[in-house]
Amino acid sequence: MADRPAGVVGTLGALRRGGTASYDVRVGAPPGVGPEPCARAGATRWLPEWDPGVRLDTVRGVLRDGPAAA
């Protein structure tokens, strides 16, 4: 999981210079995978991926309590 964003961040860092050096790397992660491994790999944003039909209460729990609620 964390090796994907690390590879992307490394490639982008090698290609971008000067005014284009700043960027966000957003990573989607399955339920139960929090933002920590993504952040260590260089991702700046973490988005939970939801299976179709996920209960609204589950989504609200993550919004309220953080990724541990997934």
Jmol script that loads the backbone (N, CA, C; Angstrom):
load data "model"
ATOM      1  N   MET A   1       0.822  -1.196   0.000  1.00  0.00           N
ATOM      2  CA  MET A   1       0.000   0.000   0.000  1.00  0.00           C
ATOM      3  C   MET A   1       0.864   1.257   0.000  1.00  0.00           C
ATOM      4  N   ALA A   2       1.760   1.396   0.960  1.00  0.00           N
ATOM      5  CA  ALA A   2       2.551   2.630   1.071  1.00  0.00           C
ATOM      6  C   ALA A   2       3.604   2.743  -0.018  1.00  0.00           C
ATOM      7  N   ASP A   3       3.957   1.650  -0.698  1.00  0.00           N
ATOM      8  CA  ASP A   3       4.970   1.738  -1.738  1.00  0.00           C
ATOM      9  C   ASP A   3       4.443   2.468  -2.976  1.00  0.00           C
ATOM     10  N   ARG A   4       3.139   2.413  -3.235  1.00  0.00           N
ATOM     11  CA  ARG A   4       2.578   3.120  -4.396  1.00  0.00           C
ATOM     12  C   ARG A   4       2.759   4.627  -4.281  1.00  0.00           C
ATOM     13  N   PRO A   5       2.294   5.268  -3.192  1.00  0.00           N
ATOM     14  CA  PRO A   5       2.511   6.720  -3.131  1.00  0.00           C
ATOM     15  C   PRO A   5       3.985   7.094  -3.071  1.00  0.00           C
ATOM     16  N   ALA A   6       4.815   6.264  -2.463  1.00  0.00           N
ATOM     17  CA  ALA A   6       6.246   6.575  -2.397  1.00  0.00           C
ATOM     18  C   ALA A   6       6.837   6.624  -3.801  1.00  0.00           C
ATOM     19  N   GLY A   7       6.444   5.698  -4.656  1.00  0.00           N
ATOM     20  CA  GLY A   7       6.933   5.709  -6.029  1.00  0.00           C
ATOM     21  C   GLY A   7       6.452   6.919  -6.799  1.00  0.00           C
ATOM     22  N   VAL A   8       5.193   7.280  -6.600  1.00  0.00           N
ATOM     23  CA  VAL A   8       4.630   8.453  -7.278  1.00  0.00           C
ATOM     24  C   VAL A   8       5.323   9.722  -6.799  1.00  0.00           C
ATOM     25  N   VAL A   9       5.483   9.865  -5.493  1.00  0.00           N
ATOM     26  CA  VAL A   9       6.134  11.059  -4.942  1.00  0.00           C
ATOM     27  C   VAL A   9       7.571  11.161  -5.456  1.00  0.00           C
ATOM     28  N   GLY A  10       8.277  10.047  -5.507  1.00  0.00           N
ATOM     29  CA  GLY A  10       9.648  10.061  -6.017  1.00  0.00           C
ATOM     30  C   GLY A  10       9.720  10.474  -7.475  1.00  0.00           C
ATOM     31  N   THR A  11       8.835   9.947  -8.293  1.00  0.00           N
ATOM     32  CA  THR A  11       8.812  10.292  -9.713  1.00  0.00           C
ATOM     33  C   THR A  11       8.460  11.753  -9.922  1.00  0.00           C
ATOM     34  N   LEU A  12       7.416  12.225  -9.234  1.00  0.00           N
ATOM     35  CA  LEU A  12       7.025  13.633  -9.373  1.00  0.00           C
ATOM     36  C   LEU A  12       8.127  14.572  -8.895  1.00  0.00           C
ATOM     37  N   GLY A  13       8.769  14.223  -7.795  1.00  0.00           N
ATOM     38  CA  GLY A  13       9.858  15.054  -7.280  1.00  0.00           C
ATOM     39  C   GLY A  13      11.003  15.174  -8.266  1.00  0.00           C
ATOM     40  N   ALA A  14      11.270  14.094  -9.009  1.00  0.00           N
ATOM     41  CA  ALA A  14      12.342  14.127 -10.000  1.00  0.00           C
ATOM     42  C   ALA A  14      11.964  14.959 -11.224  1.00  0.00           C
ATOM     43  N   LEU A  15      10.689  15.035 -11.531  1.00  0.00           N
ATOM     44  CA  LEU A  15      10.236  15.737 -12.731  1.00  0.00           C
ATOM     45  C   LEU A  15       9.931  17.213 -12.503  1.00  0.00           C
ATOM     46  N   ARG A  16       9.510  17.574 -11.290  1.00  0.00           N
ATOM     47  CA  ARG A  16       9.072  18.947 -11.024  1.00  0.00           C
ATOM     48  C   ARG A  16      10.196  19.771 -10.419  1.00  0.00           C
ATOM     49  N   ARG A  17      10.329  20.955 -10.913  1.00  0.00           N
ATOM     50  CA  ARG A  17      11.352  21.885 -10.424  1.00  0.00           C
ATOM     51  C   ARG A  17      10.776  23.290 -10.368  1.00  0.00           C
ATOM     52  N   GLY A  18      11.414  24.158  -9.618  1.00  0.00           N
ATOM     53  CA  GLY A  18      11.042  25.572  -9.564  1.00  0.00           C
ATOM     54  C   GLY A  18       9.634  25.789  -9.063  1.00  0.00           C
ATOM     55  N   GLY A  19       8.853  26.572  -9.811  1.00  0.00           N
ATOM     56  CA  GLY A  19       7.496  26.941  -9.420  1.00  0.00           C
ATOM     57  C   GLY A  19       6.525  25.782  -9.412  1.00  0.00           C
ATOM     58  N   THR A  20       6.886  24.674 -10.033  1.00  0.00           N
ATOM     59  CA  THR A  20       5.986  23.520 -10.056  1.00  0.00           C
ATOM     60  C   THR A  20       6.368  22.468  -9.019  1.00  0.00           C
ATOM     61  N   ALA A  21       7.286  22.796  -8.123  1.00  0.00           N
ATOM     62  CA  ALA A  21       7.766  21.811  -7.158  1.00  0.00           C
ATOM     63  C   ALA A  21       6.727  21.462  -6.088  1.00  0.00           C
ATOM     64  N   SER A  22       5.791  22.359  -5.809  1.00  0.00           N
ATOM     65  CA  SER A  22       4.791  22.120  -4.774  1.00  0.00           C
ATOM     66  C   SER A  22       3.564  21.436  -5.374  1.00  0.00           C
ATOM     67  N   TYR A  23       3.126  20.356  -4.746  1.00  0.00           N
ATOM     68  CA  TYR A  23       1.954  19.637  -5.222  1.00  0.00           C
ATOM     69  C   TYR A  23       1.404  18.769  -4.097  1.00  0.00           C
ATOM     70  N   ASP A  24       0.161  18.360  -4.253  1.00  0.00           N
ATOM     71  CA  ASP A  24      -0.458  17.420  -3.319  1.00  0.00           C
ATOM     72  C   ASP A  24      -0.483  16.042  -3.952  1.00  0.00           C
ATOM     73  N   VAL A  25      -0.301  15.044  -3.124  1.00  0.00           N
ATOM     74  CA  VAL A  25      -0.453  13.658  -3.554  1.00  0.00           C
ATOM     75  C   VAL A  25      -1.575  13.070  -2.719  1.00  0.00           C
ATOM     76  N   ARG A  26      -2.688  12.763  -3.370  1.00  0.00           N
ATOM     77  CA  ARG A  26      -3.847  12.202  -2.675  1.00  0.00           C
ATOM     78  C   ARG A  26      -3.857  10.695  -2.860  1.00  0.00           C
ATOM     79  N   VAL A  27      -4.102   9.994  -1.765  1.00  0.00           N
ATOM     80  CA  VAL A  27      -4.098   8.534  -1.794  1.00  0.00           C
ATOM     81  C   VAL A  27      -5.418   8.023  -1.245  1.00  0.00           C
ATOM     82  N   GLY A  28      -6.027   7.114  -1.980  1.00  0.00           N
ATOM     83  CA  GLY A  28      -7.206   6.417  -1.490  1.00  0.00           C
ATOM     84  C   GLY A  28      -6.767   5.137  -0.794  1.00  0.00           C
ATOM     85  N   ALA A  29      -7.387   4.840   0.318  1.00  0.00           N
ATOM     86  CA  ALA A  29      -7.019   3.644   1.079  1.00  0.00           C
ATOM     87  C   ALA A  29      -8.278   2.881   1.476  1.00  0.00           C
ATOM     88  N   PRO A  30      -8.190   1.560   1.523  1.00  0.00           N
ATOM     89  CA  PRO A  30      -9.352   0.773   1.927  1.00  0.00           C
ATOM     90  C   PRO A  30      -9.665   0.969   3.407  1.00  0.00           C
ATOM     91  N   PRO A  31     -10.891   0.649   3.817  1.00  0.00           N
ATOM     92  CA  PRO A  31     -11.242   0.761   5.231  1.00  0.00           C
ATOM     93  C   PRO A  31     -10.236  -0.015   6.102  1.00  0.00           C
ATOM     94  N   GLY A  32      -9.892   0.579   7.214  1.00  0.00           N
ATOM     95  CA  GLY A  32      -8.945  -0.044   8.131  1.00  0.00           C
ATOM     96  C   GLY A  32      -7.508   0.399   7.918  1.00  0.00           C
ATOM     97  N   VAL A  33      -7.224   1.069   6.800  1.00  0.00           N
ATOM     98  CA  VAL A  33      -5.883   1.607   6.549  1.00  0.00           C
ATOM     99  C   VAL A  33      -5.972   3.105   6.773  1.00  0.00           C
ATOM    100  N   GLY A  34      -5.323   3.574   7.811  1.00  0.00           N
ATOM    101  CA  GLY A  34      -5.368   4.987   8.160  1.00  0.00           C
ATOM    102  C   GLY A  34      -4.367   5.799   7.365  1.00  0.00           C
ATOM    103  N   PRO A  35      -4.276   7.078   7.653  1.00  0.00           N
ATOM    104  CA  PRO A  35      -3.413   7.969   6.884  1.00  0.00           C
ATOM    105  C   PRO A  35      -1.918   7.842   7.186  1.00  0.00           C
ATOM    106  N   GLU A  36      -1.534   7.219   8.288  1.00  0.00           N
ATOM    107  CA  GLU A  36      -0.122   7.199   8.686  1.00  0.00           C
ATOM    108  C   GLU A  36       0.807   6.575   7.648  1.00  0.00           C
ATOM    109  N   PRO A  37       0.526   5.356   7.134  1.00  0.00           N
ATOM    110  CA  PRO A  37       1.452   4.799   6.148  1.00  0.00           C
ATOM    111  C   PRO A  37       1.504   5.624   4.861  1.00  0.00           C
ATOM    112  N   CYS A  38       0.404   6.232   4.506  1.00  0.00           N
ATOM    113  CA  CYS A  38       0.369   7.080   3.316  1.00  0.00           C
ATOM    114  C   CYS A  38       1.214   8.334   3.530  1.00  0.00           C
ATOM    115  N   ALA A  39       1.106   8.943   4.701  1.00  0.00           N
ATOM    116  CA  ALA A  39       1.887  10.146   5.007  1.00  0.00           C
ATOM    117  C   ALA A  39       3.380   9.834   5.038  1.00  0.00           C
ATOM    118  N   ARG A  40       3.755   8.704   5.612  1.00  0.00           N
ATOM    119  CA  ARG A  40       5.172   8.321   5.637  1.00  0.00           C
ATOM    120  C   ARG A  40       5.732   8.149   4.228  1.00  0.00           C
ATOM    121  N   ALA A  41       4.866   7.742   3.299  1.00  0.00           N
ATOM    122  CA  ALA A  41       5.297   7.542   1.916  1.00  0.00           C
ATOM    123  C   ALA A  41       5.322   8.847   1.126  1.00  0.00           C
ATOM    124  N   GLY A  42       4.840   9.945   1.717  1.00  0.00           N
ATOM    125  CA  GLY A  42       4.889  11.239   1.053  1.00  0.00           C
ATOM    126  C   GLY A  42       3.552  11.782   0.601  1.00  0.00           C
ATOM    127  N   ALA A  43       2.468  11.060   0.849  1.00  0.00           N
ATOM    128  CA  ALA A  43       1.143  11.559   0.476  1.00  0.00           C
ATOM    129  C   ALA A  43       0.786  12.738   1.380  1.00  0.00           C
ATOM    130  N   THR A  44       0.110  13.727   0.801  1.00  0.00           N
ATOM    131  CA  THR A  44      -0.298  14.897   1.577  1.00  0.00           C
ATOM    132  C   THR A  44      -1.777  14.870   1.928  1.00  0.00           C
ATOM    133  N   ARG A  45      -2.527  13.996   1.268  1.00  0.00           N
ATOM    134  CA  ARG A  45      -3.960  13.856   1.557  1.00  0.00           C
ATOM    135  C   ARG A  45      -4.336  12.388   1.519  1.00  0.00           C
ATOM    136  N   TRP A  46      -5.229  12.007   2.423  1.00  0.00           N
ATOM    137  CA  TRP A  46      -5.712  10.627   2.533  1.00  0.00           C
ATOM    138  C   TRP A  46      -7.217  10.633   2.388  1.00  0.00           C
ATOM    139  N   LEU A  47      -7.714   9.737   1.552  1.00  0.00           N
ATOM    140  CA  LEU A  47      -9.151   9.630   1.333  1.00  0.00           C
ATOM    141  C   LEU A  47      -9.563   8.171   1.516  1.00  0.00           C
ATOM    142  N   PRO A  48     -10.522   7.909   2.377  1.00  0.00           N
ATOM    143  CA  PRO A  48     -10.969   6.514   2.500  1.00  0.00           C
ATOM    144  C   PRO A  48     -11.754   6.097   1.259  1.00  0.00           C
ATOM    145  N   GLU A  49     -11.541   4.868   0.827  1.00  0.00           N
ATOM    146  CA  GLU A  49     -12.309   4.312  -0.283  1.00  0.00           C
ATOM    147  C   GLU A  49     -13.449   3.496   0.307  1.00  0.00           C
ATOM    148  N   TRP A  50     -14.637   3.697  -0.199  1.00  0.00           N
ATOM    149  CA  TRP A  50     -15.804   2.999   0.326  1.00  0.00           C
ATOM    150  C   TRP A  50     -16.331   2.008  -0.706  1.00  0.00           C
ATOM    151  N   ASP A  51     -16.710   0.837  -0.246  1.00  0.00           N
ATOM    152  CA  ASP A  51     -17.370  -0.136  -1.104  1.00  0.00           C
ATOM    153  C   ASP A  51     -18.779   0.356  -1.407  1.00  0.00           C
ATOM    154  N   PRO A  52     -19.310   0.019  -2.580  1.00  0.00           N
ATOM    155  CA  PRO A  52     -20.697   0.373  -2.871  1.00  0.00           C
ATOM    156  C   PRO A  52     -21.622  -0.205  -1.791  1.00  0.00           C
ATOM    157  N   GLY A  53     -22.566   0.570  -1.378  1.00  0.00           N
ATOM    158  CA  GLY A  53     -23.514   0.093  -0.374  1.00  0.00           C
ATOM    159  C   GLY A  53     -23.063   0.272   1.061  1.00  0.00           C
ATOM    160  N   VAL A  54     -21.931   0.960   1.285  1.00  0.00           N
ATOM    161  CA  VAL A  54     -21.477   1.173   2.660  1.00  0.00           C
ATOM    162  C   VAL A  54     -22.557   1.936   3.422  1.00  0.00           C
ATOM    163  N   ARG A  55     -22.711   1.593   4.667  1.00  0.00           N
ATOM    164  CA  ARG A  55     -23.725   2.266   5.487  1.00  0.00           C
ATOM    165  C   ARG A  55     -23.306   3.698   5.800  1.00  0.00           C
ATOM    166  N   LEU A  56     -24.270   4.581   5.754  1.00  0.00           N
ATOM    167  CA  LEU A  56     -24.025   5.989   6.054  1.00  0.00           C
ATOM    168  C   LEU A  56     -23.462   6.161   7.463  1.00  0.00           C
ATOM    169  N   ASP A  57     -23.903   5.332   8.401  1.00  0.00           N
ATOM    170  CA  ASP A  57     -23.378   5.406   9.768  1.00  0.00           C
ATOM    171  C   ASP A  57     -21.868   5.133   9.808  1.00  0.00           C
ATOM    172  N   THR A  58     -21.382   4.257   8.934  1.00  0.00           N
ATOM    173  CA  THR A  58     -19.947   3.974   8.873  1.00  0.00           C
ATOM    174  C   THR A  58     -19.182   5.205   8.410  1.00  0.00           C
ATOM    175  N   VAL A  59     -19.667   5.850   7.370  1.00  0.00           N
ATOM    176  CA  VAL A  59     -19.023   7.063   6.859  1.00  0.00           C
ATOM    177  C   VAL A  59     -19.047   8.154   7.926  1.00  0.00           C
ATOM    178  N   ARG A  60     -20.176   8.327   8.562  1.00  0.00           N
ATOM    179  CA  ARG A  60     -20.277   9.343   9.622  1.00  0.00           C
ATOM    180  C   ARG A  60     -19.321   9.030  10.775  1.00  0.00           C
ATOM    181  N   GLY A  61     -19.157   7.751  11.085  1.00  0.00           N
ATOM    182  CA  GLY A  61     -18.229   7.373  12.154  1.00  0.00           C
ATOM    183  C   GLY A  61     -16.799   7.768  11.834  1.00  0.00           C
ATOM    184  N   VAL A  62     -16.374   7.597  10.583  1.00  0.00           N
ATOM    185  CA  VAL A  62     -15.020   7.992  10.184  1.00  0.00           C
ATOM    186  C   VAL A  62     -14.887   9.505  10.216  1.00  0.00           C
ATOM    187  N   LEU A  63     -15.904  10.213   9.766  1.00  0.00           N
ATOM    188  CA  LEU A  63     -15.855  11.673   9.832  1.00  0.00           C
ATOM    189  C   LEU A  63     -15.780  12.182  11.263  1.00  0.00           C
ATOM    190  N   ARG A  64     -16.501  11.501  12.151  1.00  0.00           N
ATOM    191  CA  ARG A  64     -16.552  11.909  13.556  1.00  0.00           C
ATOM    192  C   ARG A  64     -15.314  11.462  14.328  1.00  0.00           C
ATOM    193  N   ASP A  65     -14.906  10.177  14.141  1.00  0.00           N
ATOM    194  CA  ASP A  65     -13.890   9.572  14.995  1.00  0.00           C
ATOM    195  C   ASP A  65     -12.546   9.369  14.338  1.00  0.00           C
ATOM    196  N   GLY A  66     -12.454   9.571  13.040  1.00  0.00           N
ATOM    197  CA  GLY A  66     -11.204   9.354  12.336  1.00  0.00           C
ATOM    198  C   GLY A  66     -11.139   7.953  11.736  1.00  0.00           C
ATOM    199  N   PRO A  67     -10.024   7.627  11.098  1.00  0.00           N
ATOM    200  CA  PRO A  67      -9.915   6.378  10.355  1.00  0.00           C
ATOM    201  C   PRO A  67     -10.091   5.110  11.179  1.00  0.00           C
ATOM    202  N   ALA A  68      -9.864   5.173  12.474  1.00  0.00           N
ATOM    203  CA  ALA A  68     -10.017   3.966  13.303  1.00  0.00           C
ATOM    204  C   ALA A  68     -11.445   3.461  13.298  1.00  0.00           C
ATOM    205  N   ALA A  69     -12.418   4.308  12.950  1.00  0.00           N
ATOM    206  CA  ALA A  69     -13.815   3.908  12.940  1.00  0.00           C
ATOM    207  C   ALA A  69     -14.176   3.098  11.697  1.00  0.00           C
ATOM    208  N   ALA A  70     -13.296   3.081  10.698  1.00  0.00           N
ATOM    209  CA  ALA A  70     -13.600   2.376   9.440  1.00  0.00           C
ATOM    210  C   ALA A  70     -13.648   0.885   9.633  1.00  0.00           C
TER     211      ALA A  70
END
end "model"
wireframe off; spacefill off
backbone 0.3
color backbone group
